[in-house]
Amino acid sequence: MIKLLRMAVFLLVLSAEIYLIVVLGDRFQPVNHFSYFTVLSNVFAACVALLGVFSPVSAQVRGAAVLYMGTTGIVYWLLLRGIDVQTPSYANWVLHTIVPILVVVEWLLAPEKTKRAWIWLSFPLAYLTYTLVRGPIVGWYPYPFMDPRQNGYGEVLVSCVFVAVVFGLLAYAVSWTGNKLAGKRSLSMSHGDSRTPS
């Protein structure tokens, strides 16, 4: 069941990426494409899922994938829904909604204990720095709420603080949930072993 779910995540992301490349055609710009947090988080989650089909993956790595995908879904539905993010419908649903849900479900079905969840926040911070430094140079920003040309850096700061709070709360939630559910599962397994006749 878990392996099938992981394979589904990988295949969905792969199909969405291929669909995007085909539909966009000449408009597809690789550097800009991989400057979207949505794309990076989905590709990362897809790679983690595929590896998980064949061998165990570090709980810390899995937790990071859950955090990034969960945040991708939440930020999309709170800040980007209804805004033209120039993503074809199928890919939009897969990358912003379906895969984030599947990745979270997979974590709940196969939870693991994690430590130092704050380390997961280093990638979003690096991404924010990259985006705000690159944006003025190339005259392009991946998301409207990160574009200071529209409403200034003040509004960008407010939006980024909001997203940072979402990241922080979700990082805690992912770690806490994994630790709690993994602890309950190991406890129930040990009780089951103790009832097994020798």
N, C-alpha and C positions, 0 to 999 in steps of 0.2 A: 504493500500500500504506500509506504513512505517513498520507496524507490520510484514507484510509478508517478507519484506527485512531483518528485524532483525532476524526473524526466519530462514531465508535462511543462514544468517551469522553463526548462532549457529549450524545449521545442517551441513553446509560445514566444519566447523572446527572440529566438532565431527567426521564426516566421515573421514576426513584426518588423525586425530589422531588414530582412530581405524585401518585405512588402514596401517599406519606406524607401529603400534604394530604387526599387522598380518604379514606384509611383512618382517619386520626385524626379527621376531621370536626370536631366542636365542641371536641375536646381539643387541636386544633392551635393553638399559641400562637406567633405569628411571632417575637416578640422572643426567647423562650427557644430556639426552633428555630434561629435564626441566632446563638445563643450557644454552639453546639456547634462545636468545632474541626473535627470531621469534616465538618459541613455547609459551613463556610466554605472549607475546603481543597478539597472536591469542587467547589463552585461556582466557585472560582478556577481550578482545573484545567480545568473544563469550558469556561470562557470563554477560557482560553489555548489550549485544543485547537481550539475553534471559530475563533478568530482565525487559528490556524496553518493552517487549511484554505484560507484565502483570501489570506493574506499572511505574510511572515516575521515571527516573533516574537523579541524579544530573547532571547539565550541565558541572560541573567541571570534573566529572568522565567520562562522554561521550567524552568531549574534549580530555582527556588524552588518551582514547582508540583510537581516531582518530589520534592523534599525533604519538602514538607508531606504529600503523598499517601503517600510511603513510610513516614513516621513514623506517619501515621494507621493504616496497615495493621499495622505492627509493634506499636504501643502497644495496639491493639485485641486482637491475638492474645496479647500478653504480660500485659496487665492487665485487659482487659474481657471477654474471651471467657467465656461462661458466666454473665455478669452481665446482668441485665435492664436494658438501656439504653433501653427503651421504644421500640424501633425495629422495625417490622414486618419479617418475615423477608426478603422480596425486597429492600427498601431496605437492610437490614442487610448482606446479602451484596454488593450492588452497591457501596455506599459504603465499606465497610470492607475488602473483599477484591478484588473484580473490577476496579474502576476503579484502585485503587492498583497492582495488577499491570500493567494495561494502560499506565498512565502511565510506569512504570519501563521496560517493554518498549519503548515509543515512544522513550524517551531513549537506550536502548541501540542502537536501530536508526538513530536520527538524532542522534548525539551532537554536542555543540558545546563549544568552549572557553569557560570562565568564569573570572572573577577575583573576589576578595573575597567568597568564599562566606559569610563570617561575617555579611555584611549580611542574609542570608536569615533569621538568627536574631532579627532585630528584631521581626518579626511574632509569633512564638510568645511572646516576652517581653511584648509589648503585650497579647496575648491572656491570658496568665497574670495580669497586673496587673488587667486588666478583670474577669476571673472572680473573683479573690479580693476585689476591692473591691465588686463588684456582689452577690456571694453573700450576705453578711450583711445587705445592704439589702433584698433581695427574698426571702431565706430559701430560695434554690434554687441548686444547683450542677449543672453539666452532667454531671460524672463523679464517681463515688464516691471515687476516689483524690484528688480535689481538695476534698472536703467535710470540713472540720475538725470538724464537729459529731459525727462518728462516733468518730474516734480521736485528735482533737487536731491541732494544727498541726505537731507533730513528725513524724507519719507523712505528712502532706501534704508537708512539706519533703523527706522522703526520696523520696517518689514523684516530686516535681517535679525533684529532682536526677537521678533515674534517667532521666526523660523528657528532661531537658536533655542528658544524656550521649548518649542515642540521637540527639537532634537534631544535636549536634556531630559525632558520628562519621559520621552519614549525610550531613551537609552536606559533610564532607571526601570521603566516598566518591562522592557525586554529582559534585562538582567534579573529583576526580581521574579518575574513569571517563570523564567527558565530555572532559576534556583529552587523556587517553591515547588513547581511541578516535578522537577527531576528528583527532589528530595522525597516527595510523596510516592513517586514511582519506585524508588529504591527501597523505601520503607515497606511498601506493599509486597515487593518481591522478596524481601528478607522474611516477612511474616509468612509468605507462601512457602518458602523453603523450610521454615521452622515447623510447619504443619505437615511437611512431607515425611512419611514414615521412612526410617532408615533400613 
